[in-house]
Amino acid sequence: MTRSARVHALPAVVLALFTLVDLVIGREQQVLSLVVIAPLAAATVLGRRATAGYGLVALLVATLLGVYDQQYTSESLVAQLFRLFGVALGISIAVLACTLRLRREEQLARMSAQAATNRAVVQTAETLQRNLLGDPPRVPRLETAVRYQPASRHAQVGGDWYDAFPTPDGGTMLVIGDVAGHDAPAAATMAQTRGMLRGVAQSVANLPAAVLSALDRAFATLQVDTLVTVTVATVDLRPAAATNSGPVRLRWSNAGHPPPVLACADGTTRVLERRPARLLGVPPAVDRVDHELDLAPGDTLLFYTDGLVERRTMPLDEGTRWLVELLGRIGREPLDRLCDGLLRGLGDQVDDDVALLAVRVRSCADVSG
C-alpha cells in the first residue's frame, strides 16, 4: 500500500478500531463517543466531502453502538442523546477545521506559485543585468574598476548601470546611469536605455552633450515614460598617445546625475560640480553642454550612482562630504581596494542600489611596465 493510500485509510482504521473496542469491552463500558475521532482525523488529510462522509458514518456507528450498548432506555436516553450531540458537534468542528485547512493550503499554493514566478522574473532580470554589467573595460592609458551592490540581498537587480565602449573616432565613452527603482522593471528599462545610448553614440558626433540630446529626442519619439539620470563622458587619449605621458582629455555632460568626484594624484579631492542639468527625457529648456578637464597621470575619477551618498539618516550634501573625505584618505589606493573601501564605508546603510565606475590615468612607468 502506498503512503497516500495509508493516509487516506487512516480515518477508516480509527473508526473501525474504536467500534471494535466498544464491542469487545462489553455493553457496560461503552466508548462509542470516541468514534468522532475518525472525522477529526479525516479533517487533517482529506477534503470536506470525505470528512463530512466519515462524520455521517461515525454518527451512524455511534447510534448503532448505542443500540448495541442498550443506551436508549428511559434511564440513559438523555445521556445517550447528549453523547450523540457531542459526536455531531465534533463532526461539525471537523468539517470546519477541514475547510480552514483547505483554504490555508490553497493560499499557500497561490503564494508558492507567486513566489516561483517572482523568482523566475528576478533570475531572468539578474541574468540580463549580469550580462549588461560586465567586466571592467580595458582602455589604453587607463585603469578601471567597477562595482554593483543592490539595495537588498533579496533583490539582486535594479536600474543602476555603468558602461564603457569605443566610439567611432577612436575614443572611449564612459557611462554611469540610474533608472528609478530597484526591481525587474527598472532593470528592463535600464537595458533599453543602455542599448539606445550605445546606438546613438555610434551615429552622432563624439560629444557627450550631443549623445544626451539625441537620447532626449529618442525618448520623446518612443514615449519612454520613466526617470533616468546619467552622466556620459569621453576620454581622448590622442594628445598623449605619442609619448604615453601627459594629460588625458576628459569631456562629460550630466543629465541630473550626481557629479563625478576627482581624486588627484597629489592627494586633493574635489567634486566636479557644474550647473545642474535636467534628467534624461525631460523636454529641453536649454541646450545640453559639455565640460572639459585634463586628467594627469595618477588622477582618479569616480563615477557613482546616488545610492552611494543618499541615506535616510543623512542629507545629500552631507553624504557628498563623506564621499570626498573618504576619497581623500583612500583615493590613491589600488582601484579595486578603493571601490571595496567605498562599499565597506556604507556599512548596513544601503537604502538604494549602488554602481561604481572608477577610472585612473596610468603613469608613464605603469604603461611601459
C-alpha positions as CSV (number, residue, x, y, z in Angstrom):
1,M,0.0,0.0,0.0
2,T,1.3,3.4,-0.9
3,R,1.8,6.2,1.6
4,S,-1.1,8.1,0.0
5,A,-3.4,5.1,0.4
6,R,-2.3,4.6,4.0
7,V,-3.1,8.2,4.8
8,H,-6.5,8.0,3.2
9,A,-7.3,4.8,5.1
10,L,-6.4,6.3,8.5
11,P,-9.9,7.6,9.4
12,A,-11.4,4.3,8.5
13,V,-8.9,2.4,10.6
14,V,-9.6,4.8,13.5
15,L,-13.4,4.3,13.1
16,A,-13.0,0.5,12.9
17,L,-10.7,0.4,15.9
18,F,-13.0,2.3,18.3
19,T,-16.0,0.4,17.1
20,L,-14.2,-2.9,17.8
21,V,-13.1,-1.7,21.2
22,D,-16.7,-0.8,22.1
23,L,-17.9,-4.2,21.0
24,V,-15.1,-6.1,22.8
25,I,-15.2,-4.4,26.2
26,G,-18.9,-5.1,26.5
27,R,-22.1,-3.1,26.9
28,E,-21.4,-1.8,30.4
29,Q,-18.2,0.1,29.4
30,Q,-19.1,1.8,26.1
31,V,-16.6,4.1,24.3
32,L,-18.9,4.9,21.4
33,S,-18.3,8.7,21.7
34,L,-14.7,8.2,20.6
35,V,-15.8,7.4,17.0
36,V,-15.8,11.2,16.5
37,I,-12.0,10.9,16.2
38,A,-12.5,9.4,12.7
39,P,-13.8,12.6,11.1
40,L,-11.3,14.7,13.0
41,A,-8.5,12.5,11.6
42,A,-10.1,12.9,8.1
43,A,-10.1,16.7,8.5
44,T,-6.3,16.6,8.7
45,V,-5.7,14.7,5.5
46,L,-8.8,14.6,3.3
47,G,-11.3,17.0,1.7
48,R,-14.5,18.4,3.0
49,R,-16.7,15.9,1.3
50,A,-14.7,12.9,2.6
51,T,-14.6,14.5,6.1
52,A,-18.4,15.0,6.1
53,G,-18.8,11.4,4.8
54,Y,-16.8,10.0,7.7
55,G,-18.8,12.2,10.0
56,L,-22.0,10.8,8.9
57,V,-20.7,7.2,9.1
58,A,-19.3,8.0,12.6
59,L,-22.7,9.4,13.7
60,L,-24.5,6.3,12.3
61,V,-22.0,4.0,14.0
62,A,-22.4,5.8,17.3
63,T,-26.2,5.5,17.0
64,L,-25.9,1.7,16.3
65,L,-23.4,1.2,19.1
66,G,-25.9,3.0,21.4
67,V,-28.5,0.3,20.4
68,Y,-25.9,-2.4,21.0
69,D,-24.9,-1.0,24.3
70,Q,-28.6,-0.6,25.3
71,Q,-28.3,3.1,25.8
72,Y,-31.8,4.0,24.7
73,T,-33.6,3.1,27.9
74,S,-35.5,5.6,29.9
75,E,-32.7,5.9,32.4
76,S,-29.9,6.5,29.9
77,L,-31.7,8.1,26.9
78,V,-30.8,11.7,27.9
79,A,-27.2,10.8,28.4
80,Q,-27.1,9.0,25.0
81,L,-28.7,11.9,23.2
82,F,-26.0,14.2,24.7
83,R,-23.3,11.8,23.5
84,L,-24.8,11.8,20.0
85,F,-25.0,15.6,20.2
86,G,-21.3,15.7,21.2
87,V,-20.5,13.4,18.2
88,A,-22.4,15.7,15.9
89,L,-20.7,18.8,17.3
90,G,-17.3,17.1,16.9
91,I,-18.2,16.3,13.3
92,S,-19.1,20.0,12.6
93,I,-15.8,21.1,14.1
94,A,-14.0,18.5,11.9
95,V,-15.7,19.9,8.8
96,L,-14.9,23.5,9.8
97,A,-11.3,22.6,10.6
98,C,-11.0,20.8,7.2
99,T,-12.4,23.9,5.4
100,L,-9.9,26.2,7.2
101,R,-7.1,23.8,6.3
102,L,-8.0,23.7,2.7
103,R,-8.2,27.4,2.5
104,R,-4.8,27.8,4.1
105,E,-3.4,25.2,1.7
106,E,-4.9,27.0,-1.3
107,Q,-3.5,30.3,-0.1
108,L,0.0,28.7,0.5
109,A,-0.2,27.2,-3.0
110,R,-1.0,30.6,-4.5
111,M,1.8,32.2,-2.6
112,S,4.2,29.5,-3.6
113,A,3.2,29.9,-7.3
114,Q,3.6,33.7,-7.0
115,A,7.0,33.2,-5.3
116,A,8.1,30.9,-8.0
117,T,7.0,33.4,-10.7
118,N,8.8,36.2,-8.8
119,R,12.0,34.1,-8.6
120,A,11.9,33.4,-12.3
121,V,11.4,37.1,-13.1
122,V,14.3,38.1,-10.8
123,Q,16.5,35.4,-12.1
124,T,15.8,36.5,-15.7
125,A,16.5,40.1,-14.8
126,E,19.6,39.2,-12.8
127,T,21.0,37.3,-15.8
128,L,20.2,40.3,-18.0
129,Q,21.9,42.7,-15.6
130,R,24.9,40.5,-15.1
131,N,25.4,40.3,-18.8
132,L,25.0,44.1,-19.2
133,L,27.2,44.9,-16.2
134,G,30.2,43.0,-17.4
135,D,33.9,43.1,-16.6
136,P,35.8,46.5,-16.3
137,P,36.6,47.9,-19.7
138,R,40.2,47.7,-21.0
139,V,41.2,51.2,-22.1
140,P,44.8,52.2,-23.0
141,R,46.4,54.6,-20.5
142,L,43.5,53.9,-18.1
143,E,43.0,51.6,-15.2
144,T,39.3,50.8,-14.5
145,A,37.3,49.1,-11.7
146,V,33.6,48.6,-11.4
147,R,31.2,47.5,-8.6
148,Y,27.4,46.9,-8.3
149,Q,25.7,46.4,-5.0
150,P,21.9,46.0,-4.8
151,A,19.9,47.7,-2.0
152,S,18.7,44.3,-0.8
153,R,20.2,40.8,-0.8
154,H,16.9,39.5,-2.0
155,A,16.5,41.9,-4.9
156,Q,19.6,41.4,-7.0
157,V,18.5,43.6,-9.8
158,G,17.9,47.3,-10.3
159,G,18.1,50.3,-12.6
160,D,21.7,51.3,-11.9
161,W,24.3,50.7,-14.5
162,Y,27.8,51.5,-15.8
163,D,29.2,51.1,-19.2
164,A,32.3,51.8,-21.3
165,F,32.7,51.2,-25.1
166,P,34.7,52.6,-28.0
167,T,33.5,55.4,-30.2
168,P,33.9,55.7,-34.0
169,D,36.6,58.3,-33.7
170,G,38.8,56.0,-31.6
171,G,37.9,57.4,-28.2
172,T,36.2,55.7,-25.3
173,M,32.8,56.6,-23.8
174,L,32.2,56.1,-20.1
175,V,28.6,56.0,-18.8
176,I,27.0,55.8,-15.3
177,G,23.3,55.9,-15.0
178,D,20.3,55.2,-12.8
179,V,16.7,54.3,-13.6
180,A,14.2,54.9,-10.8
181,G,13.5,51.7,-8.8
182,H,15.4,48.5,-7.9
183,D,13.3,45.7,-9.4
184,A,12.9,43.8,-12.6
185,P,11.0,46.6,-14.5
186,A,13.8,49.0,-13.6
187,A,16.4,46.6,-14.9
188,A,14.4,46.2,-18.2
189,T,14.2,50.0,-18.6
190,M,17.9,50.2,-17.8
191,A,18.7,47.7,-20.5
192,Q,16.5,49.6,-23.0
193,T,18.2,53.0,-22.1
194,R,21.7,51.4,-22.2
195,G,21.1,50.0,-25.7
196,M,19.7,53.2,-27.0
197,L,22.6,55.2,-25.7
198,R,25.1,52.8,-27.3
199,G,23.4,53.0,-30.6
200,V,23.1,56.8,-30.5
201,A,26.8,57.1,-29.7
202,Q,27.7,55.3,-32.9
203,S,25.9,57.8,-35.1
204,V,26.3,61.2,-33.6
205,A,29.3,63.4,-33.0
206,N,31.6,62.1,-30.3
207,L,30.4,64.7,-27.8
208,P,28.5,63.7,-24.6
209,A,26.1,66.6,-24.8
210,A,25.2,65.6,-28.4
211,V,24.6,62.0,-27.3
212,L,22.3,63.1,-24.5
213,S,20.4,65.4,-26.8
214,A,19.8,62.6,-29.2
215,L,18.6,60.4,-26.4
216,D,16.2,63.2,-25.4
217,R,14.7,63.1,-28.9
218,A,14.6,59.3,-28.9
219,F,12.8,59.2,-25.5
220,A,10.2,61.7,-26.8
221,T,9.7,59.8,-30.1
222,L,9.4,56.4,-28.4
223,Q,7.4,57.9,-25.5
224,V,9.6,56.4,-22.8
225,D,7.9,57.5,-19.6
226,T,10.5,57.0,-16.9
227,L,13.0,58.9,-14.8
228,V,16.6,58.4,-15.8
229,T,19.7,60.2,-14.6
230,V,23.0,59.6,-16.4
231,T,26.5,61.0,-16.9
232,V,28.2,60.5,-20.2
233,A,31.9,61.1,-20.6
234,T,34.6,60.6,-23.3
235,V,38.3,60.2,-22.8
236,D,40.6,61.3,-25.6
237,L,44.0,59.7,-25.4
238,R,45.3,61.2,-28.7
239,P,47.1,64.2,-27.2
240,A,49.3,61.9,-25.1
241,A,49.4,59.0,-27.5
242,A,52.8,59.8,-29.0
243,T,54.6,59.8,-25.7
244,N,52.4,57.7,-23.4
245,S,52.6,60.6,-21.0
246,G,50.9,63.9,-20.3
247,P,47.3,64.6,-19.5
248,V,44.2,62.8,-20.9
249,R,41.4,65.0,-22.1
250,L,38.0,64.2,-20.3
251,R,34.8,65.7,-21.7
252,W,31.5,65.0,-20.0
253,S,27.8,66.0,-19.8
254,N,25.5,65.4,-16.9
255,A,21.7,64.7,-17.1
256,G,20.6,65.1,-13.5
257,H,23.1,62.6,-12.1
258,P,25.4,63.0,-9.1
259,P,28.6,64.8,-10.3
260,P,31.8,62.8,-10.6
261,V,34.5,63.1,-7.9
262,L,38.1,63.6,-8.8
263,A,40.9,62.3,-6.5
264,C,44.1,63.9,-7.8
265,A,47.5,62.3,-7.7
266,D,48.6,65.0,-5.2
267,G,46.0,63.9,-2.7
268,T,43.5,66.6,-3.2
269,T,39.8,65.7,-3.9
270,R,37.0,67.7,-5.4
271,V,33.5,67.3,-6.8
272,L,33.2,68.2,-10.5
273,E,30.1,70.2,-9.9
274,R,28.6,72.3,-12.7
275,R,25.2,73.9,-13.4
276,P,22.5,71.3,-12.6
277,A,21.1,69.7,-15.8
278,R,17.7,68.2,-16.4
279,L,17.0,64.5,-16.2
280,L,17.1,62.4,-19.4
281,G,13.8,62.6,-21.4
282,V,12.6,65.9,-19.8
283,P,11.6,68.4,-22.6
284,P,14.5,70.7,-23.1
285,A,14.5,74.2,-21.8
286,V,18.2,74.9,-22.7
287,D,20.7,73.0,-24.7
288,R,22.9,70.5,-23.0
289,V,26.5,71.4,-22.6
290,D,29.9,69.7,-22.4
291,H,32.5,70.2,-19.7
292,E,36.2,69.5,-20.2
293,L,39.1,68.6,-17.9
294,D,42.6,67.3,-18.3
295,L,43.4,64.3,-16.2
296,A,47.1,64.0,-15.1
297,P,48.8,60.7,-14.6
298,G,47.7,59.2,-11.3
299,D,44.4,61.1,-11.2
300,T,41.4,59.0,-10.3
301,L,37.9,59.8,-11.4
302,L,34.9,58.2,-9.6
303,F,31.5,57.9,-11.3
304,Y,28.8,56.6,-9.0
305,T,25.0,56.4,-8.5
306,D,23.1,58.2,-5.8
307,G,22.9,55.2,-3.5
308,L,26.5,55.9,-2.5
309,V,25.7,59.3,-1.0
310,E,22.0,59.3,-0.2
311,R,20.7,57.9,3.2
312,R,17.5,58.2,5.1
313,T,19.5,59.5,8.0
314,M,21.9,61.7,6.1
315,P,21.2,64.7,3.8
316,L,22.7,64.6,0.2
317,D,25.2,67.3,0.9
318,E,26.5,65.5,4.0
319,G,26.7,62.3,2.0
320,T,28.8,64.0,-0.7
321,R,31.1,65.5,2.0
322,W,31.5,62.0,3.4
323,L,32.5,60.7,0.0
324,V,35.0,63.5,-0.6
325,E,36.6,62.9,2.8
326,L,36.8,59.2,2.3
327,L,38.3,59.6,-1.1
328,G,40.8,62.0,0.4
329,R,42.0,59.1,2.6
330,I,41.8,56.1,0.1
331,G,41.8,57.9,-3.3
332,R,45.3,56.7,-4.1
333,E,44.7,53.1,-3.1
334,P,44.6,50.4,-5.9
335,L,41.3,50.8,-7.7
336,D,39.8,47.5,-6.6
337,R,40.7,48.3,-3.0
338,L,39.3,51.8,-3.4
339,C,35.9,50.5,-4.6
340,D,35.7,47.9,-1.9
341,G,36.6,50.6,0.7
342,L,33.7,52.8,-0.5
343,L,31.2,50.0,-0.2
344,R,32.5,49.0,3.2
345,G,32.1,52.6,4.3
346,L,28.4,52.3,3.7
347,G,28.1,49.6,6.3
348,D,24.5,48.4,6.6
349,Q,23.0,51.8,5.5
350,V,22.4,50.7,1.9
351,D,19.0,52.3,1.0
352,D,19.4,52.2,-2.7
353,D,21.4,50.3,-5.4
354,V,25.0,51.4,-5.8
355,A,27.0,51.3,-9.0
356,L,30.6,52.5,-9.2
357,L,32.9,53.2,-12.2
358,A,36.4,54.2,-11.1
359,V,39.0,55.4,-13.8
360,R,42.6,56.2,-13.2
361,V,45.2,57.6,-15.6
362,R,48.2,55.4,-15.8
363,S,51.6,57.0,-15.3
364,C,54.3,56.6,-18.0
365,A,56.1,54.0,-15.8
366,D,52.9,52.0,-15.4
367,V,52.3,52.0,-19.2
368,S,55.8,50.9,-20.0
369,G,55.7,48.2,-17.3
